[in-house]
Amino acid sequence: MNQGTPAGRAEGKQPLDDQETPRAAEAEEALKKQVEALQAELQVARQELEKAREHNRQLASEKTDTAPLPEVSDYKRVMELEQLGKQVLEKNTLPGSTLESTVSFYLEGIEKLHPGMFCSCMRLEGDRLYMVAAPSLPEGFWQETNGLKIGDSIGSCGAAASLGEKVFAADITTDSRWKNHAHFYQAYGIRASWSFPLLGANRKVLGTVAMYYHEVRMPTPAEEQTMESIRNLLLLIMESKLSEKELRESNDRFYYATMATHDAVWDLDVVNFKINWGIGFERLFGYKAQEFGPELDFWALQVHPDDLERVNASLDKAIASDDQEFWREEYRFRKSNEEYAIVIDQGTVLRNEEGKAVRIIGAIQDVTEQTLREQELRRLSVVAREMVNGILIMKPDLSIQWINPAFTRTFGYSLEEVVGKKPATFLPGPETDPESVDLLNNKAMSSEPAECDIALYSKSGDKLWIRMLVQPQFDSEGRLESVFALSTDITQLKAEEQQLRLLESVITNAKDAVIINEVTSDHPQELKIIFVNDAFSRITGYATEEALGRKPVFLNGPDTNVDTLRELQQNMAQGQPCEAELENYRKDGSKFWTQVLLIPMFNRQQQITHWISMLRDITNRKHYEQEREVLISELTQNNADLKQFTFITSHNLRAPLANLTGIANLIETDAIPEGRNRVLIQKFKESTVQLNTIIDDLLEVLVIKDNPHTNKEKVDLAEAFEKVVVSVDGLLTEKDFRLTTDFSQVPQVYYNAGYLHSILLNLLTNAIKYRSPDRPLRIDITTEKVNGCEKLYFSDNGLGIDLKRYGERIFGLYQRFHQHKDSKGMGLYIAHSQAKAMGGNLSVTSEVDKGTTFILEF
């Protein structure tokens, strides 16, 4: 702004007083123009009325003797109507006149000119009509019709406003538009209703005028002429009053908006370089508008010297430009108390038809506090961005304004995703405590600080433990300005606390004694007890107070193994966990065995700070081990003696048994005559053979029991079973025997071939031996492999076994379940022993007279 511009005012411009705004001046100018237009229209109306009056005078003079009386009456009515219009216009221009009072005055005059007529005027807002005036109609009529909705079938006024044309109802009881409303108007004695719209610019309906009569009738030409006069005059009055009202409301809005924004509005006359200041200037800077004056020199003196050249250059550039529409600068402005305020000065450039700037209307806004706060926030933002804690800045309604990168790292949400949202709408989850959420919200809304630990959830759904600190922030006037929240991820800390609580519970309730020992860094094997649990007192008899501060060696005694202690100390010196069994002493002097476990605890520098000792009382186990060793030794000796006895017995029996067998073979039974001697000799030979078989079986069982790790090899089941079938070929005939096999699931097994042959042979010969005499023998052999377990099923349809009776001793020695002459009770015992020796098992399912299934597990 040029400080040397001559003083003066722009031509045709009036400066604003202390309480006047540029917009108010514009409004006053517009109002003046409207009044001038109305006065012009009034002058035209007066001229037309004067012409009509002159015409009527001529008619009266020409027909003084012959004109009928009604013409004189019409003339008088026209003159009175003209006089009434003049009075109405004069009343409308009086200060304080309102639309309602003016229209009511006018309608009262109309009703006097037309006796029996009742008039009303309504204005249209939206799609409803509201009463302006009805001077002779009762209050109930007003209340019922006020707010009437327009429409083709809503009486005369509703239809006239809806159609935008005159609507005459000579008899409302028969008129279709009055079908739903005639009963109400009849209550007031109304029969006829005429209405016409007041059409403004672009045929916009501003309202309606209605005439009512107590009798059925249509308007006369004189009444239609009156209605036309009413329409012209009321339209003029209504438009002016409504414009005046809108202008007043607009000025009020501008005034209060200016007051609310705390801006200093100004209006610069670019041609004469005069400036008018608005109402906010004194409030912002303390200067009186009269003192400040319209000259720019005083304004320039208050601009900070370091900013003046830049601001002037910017303004000159905007004025000189042909197309710049907006000007804005930020600078320092001195207030009346000599302090500088940081202001934003901005305005709109108005140009004439040639594009030259003629006027700039703008406002100065004091942004000192905001700017300083922004500067402080920028400094804090730098700090906040580098913090490891999450930061939220929220509005007073707790909607998020800003978050730092640490918040994004913790929860996964970006600033764009959360701005404008409230944390309580997206951070809580299934395990979030609602009371904690309410606490933080209520404290923040009541401008109180709050802190609590709360479970929240990240964007990916992970549960996080957060220590949330909420702190309200206030402005200089003590009003809540924002809410600051600091979030610290304590998930790991919570997990450690949970582990510590669990560990504490385990240590406290453990049945084993737990000792925590403190050490020195120079001597990690030298311990001092700082904690013992309850189990320690139960096991050792020492109370907690008696143990604290002592070295654990007070539990040792004469029989404590010195070598074991030395080995423990060596491991401790190397910082290694160690374990041993020691014989210790209780407080009462009794000895007890303990299993000792020593675990080192390190600090962050990997230095041992503590040793945790766990003592388990194994006294009973030691006694059991000693007893077991004695028992095992005795059993081993007894077993060896029994084996020796068995071998000696079998060896000693072999020689006489061989002699008996040889003698029996020398005796020819057929050469001995029939009789007692022959029978005795026959029985002698059978007993000899049976005794030899028993000794062989016993020796085989002994060999099986004495060799549990018999060599194994891959054995093909089909080939092995084929050999078994060949060995009993003499016992089978095709006509009464059917054999099926399926080894597809387990074609080969890792087994002792001799044992497998013996097991299958026993099962096959038993099936043949104990077949049912009532049906042909059927044998089915299948294999199965389920979950890595291989099995062979050997099924027959023979006599079966009563398992309820013999189930517990089915595989016992010398157990017989059928009265068969060749049954010895050894086959199943041997087969079961062989299966067990191979690490498997032999089991059976059976039903009497239906058959038996043996299950061999490999």
Residue pairs with C-beta under 8 A, 6 or more apart in sequence:
1 273
1 296
1 299
1 300
1 311
1 312
1 315
1 316
2 273
2 296
2 312
2 316
3 296
3 297
3 300
5 272
5 273
5 296
6 273
7 274
7 294
7 295
8 272
8 274
9 15
9 269
9 272
9 274
9 294
10 269
10 271
10 272
10 274
11 272
13 269
13 272
13 274
14 25
15 274
15 276
15 294
16 22
16 24
16 25
16 267
16 276
16 277
16 278
16 289
17 289
18 279
18 282
18 288
18 289
18 290
19 279
20 276
20 278
20 279
21 251
21 254
21 255
21 258
21 265
21 278
21 279
22 265
22 266
22 267
22 276
22 278
22 361
23 250
23 251
23 254
24 251
24 254
24 255
25 267
25 276
27 247
27 250
27 251
30 247
31 244
31 247
34 240
34 243
34 244
35 93
35 240
38 236
38 240
41 236
42 89
42 236
45 85
45 232
45 233
46 86
49 82
49 85
52 78
52 82
53 78
53 79
53 82
56 75
56 78
56 79
59 67
59 71
59 75
60 67
60 72
60 75
63 71
74 222
77 113
77 222
77 226
78 225
80 113
81 113
81 226
81 229
84 106
84 109
84 110
84 113
85 229
85 233
87 105
87 109
88 102
88 105
88 106
88 109
88 233
88 237
89 233
89 237
91 97
91 101
91 102
91 105
92 102
92 237
92 240
92 241
98 241
99 123
99 132
99 237
99 238
99 241
99 242
99 245
100 132
100 133
102 237
102 241
103 121
103 132
103 133
103 234
103 237
103 238
104 133
104 135
106 230
106 233
106 234
106 237
107 119
107 120
107 121
107 133
107 134
107 135
108 135
108 136
110 117
110 119
110 226
110 230
111 117
111 118
111 119
111 135
111 136
113 226
114 211
114 223
114 226
116 213
116 214
116 215
117 211
117 212
117 213
117 223
118 134
118 136
118 137
118 190
118 211
118 212
118 213
119 134
119 135
119 136
119 209
119 210
119 211
119 212
120 131
120 133
120 134
120 137
120 145
120 157
120 209
120 210
120 212
121 131
121 132
121 133
121 134
121 207
121 208
121 209
121 210
121 234
122 129
122 130
122 131
122 132
122 145
122 148
122 157
122 161
122 207
122 208
122 210
123 129
123 130
123 132
123 206
123 207
123 238
123 242
124 130
124 150
124 161
124 205
124 206
124 207
124 208
127 149
127 150
128 147
128 148
128 149
128 150
129 145
129 147
129 148
129 149
129 150
129 157
129 158
129 161
129 207
129 208
130 146
130 147
131 142
131 145
131 146
132 207
134 141
134 142
137 188
137 212
138 188
140 188
141 188
144 184
145 157
148 154
148 155
148 157
148 158
149 158
150 157
150 158
150 159
150 161
150 162
151 158
151 159
151 162
152 158
152 159
152 162
152 163
152 177
153 159
153 176
153 177
153 179
153 180
154 162
154 177
154 181
155 169
155 172
155 177
155 178
155 181
155 185
155 193
155 195
156 167
156 168
156 169
156 172
156 177
156 178
156 193
156 194
156 195
156 210
157 167
157 195
157 208
157 210
158 177
159 167
159 177
159 195
160 166
160 167
160 195
160 196
160 197
160 208
161 197
161 205
161 207
161 208
163 197
164 197
164 199
164 203
164 205
165 196
165 197
166 194
166 195
166 196
166 197
167 177
167 194
167 195
167 196
168 194
168 195
168 218
168 219
169 175
169 177
169 178
169 192
169 193
169 194
170 192
170 216
170 217
170 218
171 191
171 192
171 216
172 178
172 181
172 182
172 185
172 186
172 190
172 191
172 192
172 193
173 182
173 186
173 191
175 182
178 185
178 193
185 193
185 212
189 214
190 212
190 213
190 214
191 213
191 214
191 215
191 216
192 212
192 213
192 215
192 216
192 217
192 218
193 210
193 211
193 212
194 210
194 211
194 218
194 219
194 227
195 208
195 209
195 210
195 211
196 208
196 209
196 227
196 231
197 205
197 207
197 208
198 205
198 206
198 207
198 208
198 209
198 231
198 234
198 235
198 238
199 205
199 206
199 235
200 206
200 235
200 238
200 239
206 235
206 238
206 239
206 242
207 234
207 238
209 227
209 230
209 231
209 234
211 219
211 223
211 227
219 227
255 279
258 265
258 278
258 279
258 280
259 279
259 280
261 280
261 363
261 365
262 280
262 283
262 284
262 365
262 366
263 278
263 280
263 284
263 363
263 364
263 365
264 277
264 278
264 280
264 281
264 283
264 284
264 285
264 363
264 364
264 365
265 277
265 278
265 279
265 280
265 361
265 362
265 363
266 275
266 276
266 277
266 278
266 281
266 347
266 361
266 362
266 363
266 364
267 275
267 276
267 278
267 359
267 360
267 361
268 274
268 275
268 347
268 359
268 360
268 361
268 362
269 275
269 276
269 358
269 359
270 319
270 357
270 358
270 359
270 360
271 358
273 296
274 294
274 295
275 294
275 295
275 296
275 299
276 294
277 289
277 292
278 363
280 363
281 287
281 289
281 292
281 364
282 288
282 289
284 335
284 341
284 364
284 366
285 302
285 333
285 335
285 336
285 341
285 366
286 335
286 336
286 337
287 335
287 336
292 298
292 299
300 308
300 312
302 333
302 334
302 335
303 311
303 331
303 332
303 333
303 334
304 331
304 332
304 333
304 334
304 340
306 332
307 331
307 332
308 331
310 329
310 331
311 329
311 331
311 345
314 327
314 329
315 327
315 329
317 324
318 324
318 327
318 349
318 357
318 360
319 349
319 357
319 360
320 357
321 349
321 357
322 355
323 355
324 349
325 348
325 349
326 346
326 347
326 348
326 349
327 346
327 347
327 348
327 349
327 360
327 362
328 344
328 345
328 346
328 347
329 344
329 345
329 346
330 342
330 343
330 344
330 345
330 367
331 342
331 343
331 345
332 340
332 341
332 342
332 343
333 340
333 341
333 343
333 364
334 340
334 341
335 341
341 366
341 368
342 366
342 367
342 368
342 371
342 372
343 364
343 365
343 366
343 367
343 368
344 364
344 365
344 367
345 362
345 363
345 364
345 365
346 362
346 363
346 365
347 360
347 361
347 362
347 363
348 360
348 361
348 362
349 357
349 359
349 360
350 357
350 358
350 359
350 360
350 361
351 357
351 358
352 358
369 475
369 476
381 402
381 404
384 391
384 404
385 404
385 405
387 404
387 406
388 406
389 406
389 486
389 487
389 488
390 403
390 404
390 406
390 407
390 409
390 410
390 411
390 466
390 486
390 487
390 488
390 489
391 402
391 403
391 404
391 406
391 407
391 484
391 485
391 486
391 487
392 400
392 402
392 403
392 407
392 423
392 484
392 485
392 487
393 400
393 401
393 402
393 403
393 482
393 483
393 484
393 485
394 400
394 401
394 422
394 423
394 444
394 482
394 483
394 484
394 485
395 401
395 482
395 483
396 480
396 481
396 482
396 483
397 422
398 422
398 423
398 424
398 441
398 444
398 445
398 483
399 420
399 421
399 422
400 418
400 419
400 420
400 421
400 422
400 423
401 419
401 482
402 415
402 419
403 413
403 415
403 418
407 413
407 487
408 414
408 415
410 458
410 464
410 466
410 487
410 489
411 427
411 456
411 458
411 459
411 464
412 458
412 459
412 460
413 426
413 459
417 459
418 426
423 485
424 437
424 441
427 456
427 457
428 434
428 437
428 456
428 457
429 455
429 456
429 457
429 461
429 463
431 455
431 463
432 454
432 455
432 456
432 457
433 454
433 455
436 452
436 453
436 454
437 454
439 450
439 452
440 450
440 452
440 454
440 468
440 470
443 449
443 450
443 470
444 450
444 470
444 472
444 483
447 472
447 474
447 480
448 472
449 469
449 470
449 471
449 472
450 468
450 469
450 470
451 467
451 468
451 469
451 470
452 467
452 468
453 465
453 466
453 467
453 468
453 490
453 494
454 465
454 466
454 468
455 463
455 464
455 465
455 466
456 463
456 464
456 466
457 463
457 464
458 464
463 491
464 489
464 491
465 489
465 490
465 491
465 493
465 494
466 487
466 488
466 489
466 490
467 487
467 488
467 490
468 485
468 486
468 487
468 488
469 485
469 486
469 487
469 488
470 483
470 484
470 485
471 483
471 484
471 485
471 486
472 480
472 482
472 483
472 484
473 480
473 481
473 482
473 483
473 484
474 480
474 481
475 481
507 514
507 533
508 533
508 534
510 533
510 535
511 535
512 535
512 614
512 615
512 616
512 617
513 532
513 533
513 535
513 536
513 538
513 539
513 540
513 594
513 613
513 614
513 615
513 616
513 617
514 531
514 532
514 533
514 535
514 536
514 612
514 613
514 614
514 615
515 529
515 531
515 532
515 536
515 547
515 552
515 612
515 613
515 614
515 615
516 529
516 530
516 531
516 532
516 610
516 611
516 612
516 613
517 527
517 528
517 529
517 530
517 552
517 610
517 611
517 612
517 613
518 527
518 528
518 529
518 530
518 609
518 610
519 525
519 526
519 527
519 528
519 608
519 609
519 610
519 611
520 526
521 607
521 608
521 609
524 572
524 573
524 575
524 600
524 608
524 611
525 569
525 572
525 573
526 551
527 551
527 552
527 611
527 613
528 549
528 550
528 551
529 547
529 548
529 549
529 550
529 551
529 552
530 548
530 549
530 610
531 548
532 542
532 544
532 547
532 548
536 542
536 544
536 547
536 615
537 543
537 544
539 586
539 592
539 594
539 615
539 617
540 547
540 555
540 584
540 586
540 587
540 615
541 586
541 587
541 588
542 587
546 587
552 613
555 584
555 585
556 565
556 582
556 584
556 585
557 583
557 584
557 585
557 591
559 583
559 591
560 582
560 583
560 584
560 585
561 582
561 583
564 580
564 581
564 582
565 582
567 578
567 580
568 578
568 580
568 596
568 598
571 577
571 578
571 598
572 578
572 598
572 600
572 611
575 600
575 608
576 600
577 597
577 598
577 599
577 600
578 597
578 598
579 595
579 596
579 597
579 598
580 595
580 596
581 593
581 594
581 595
581 596
581 618
581 622
582 593
582 594
582 596
583 591
583 592
583 593
583 594
584 591
584 592
584 593
584 594
584 615
585 591
585 592
586 592
592 617
592 619
593 617
593 618
593 619
593 621
593 622
594 615
594 616
594 617
594 618
595 615
595 616
595 618
596 613
596 614
596 615
597 613
597 614
597 616
598 611
598 612
598 613
599 611
599 612
599 614
600 608
600 610
600 611
601 608
601 609
601 610
601 611
601 612
602 608
602 609
603 609
643 702
643 706
646 698
646 702
647 702
650 695
650 698
650 699
653 695
654 695
657 688
657 691
657 692
657 695
660 688
661 688
661 689
661 692
664 684
664 685
664 688
664 689
667 681
667 685
669 678
669 681
669 682
669 685
672 678
672 681
690 824
693 824
694 824
694 826
697 824
697 826
697 830
700 830
701 813
701 829
701 830
701 833
704 710
704 755
704 830
704 833
704 834
704 837
705 833
705 837
707 837
708 837
710 752
710 755
710 837
710 838
711 752
712 750
712 751
712 752
712 838
713 750
713 751
713 752
713 753
714 748
714 749
714 750
715 748
715 749
715 750
715 751
715 753
715 756
716 747
716 748
717 743
717 746
717 747
717 748
717 749
717 783
717 792
718 741
718 743
718 747
720 753
720 756
720 757
720 760
721 741
721 743
721 760
721 781
723 757
724 757
724 760
724 761
724 764
725 732
725 739
725 764
727 761
728 761
728 764
728 765
728 768
731 765
731 768
732 739
732 768
736 776
736 777
737 768
737 776
737 777
737 779
738 776
738 777
738 778
738 779
739 778
739 779
739 781
740 779
740 780
740 781
741 780
741 781
741 782
742 781
742 782
742 783
743 781
743 782
743 783
744 783
745 782
745 783
745 784
745 785
746 783
746 784
746 785
746 790
746 791
746 792
746 858
747 783
749 756
749 790
749 858
750 858
751 838
751 858
752 834
752 837
752 838
755 834
755 835
755 837
755 838
758 830
758 831
758 834
759 831
759 834
759 835
759 842
759 856
760 794
762 827
762 828
762 830
762 831
763 794
763 831
763 854
764 779
764 794
765 827
766 827
766 828
767 777
767 779
767 794
767 796
767 798
767 852
768 777
769 820
769 822
769 823
770 798
770 799
770 818
770 820
771 777
771 796
771 798
771 799
772 797
772 798
772 799
772 849
775 797
777 796
777 797
777 798
778 796
778 797
779 794
779 795
779 796
780 793
780 795
780 796
781 792
781 793
781 794
781 795
782 792
782 793
782 795
783 790
783 791
783 792
783 793
784 790
784 791
784 793
785 791
789 857
790 857
790 858
791 855
791 856
791 857
791 858
792 855
792 856
792 858
793 853
793 854
793 855
794 853
794 854
794 855
794 856
795 851
795 852
795 853
795 854
796 851
796 852
796 853
797 850
797 851
798 851
798 852
799 818
799 848
799 849
800 846
800 847
800 848
800 849
800 850
800 851
800 852
801 810
801 817
801 844
801 846
801 848
801 852
802 817
802 848
803 810
803 844
803 845
803 846
806 815
806 817
809 815
810 817
810 828
810 844
811 828
811 829
811 831
811 832
811 842
812 825
812 829
813 825
813 826
813 829
814 824
814 825
814 826
814 829
815 825
815 828
815 829
816 823
816 824
816 825
828 842
831 842
832 842
835 841
835 842
835 856
835 857
836 842
838 858
840 856
840 857
840 858
841 856
841 857
842 854
842 855
842 856
842 857
843 854
843 855
843 857
844 852
844 853
844 854
844 855
845 852
845 853
845 855
846 852
846 853
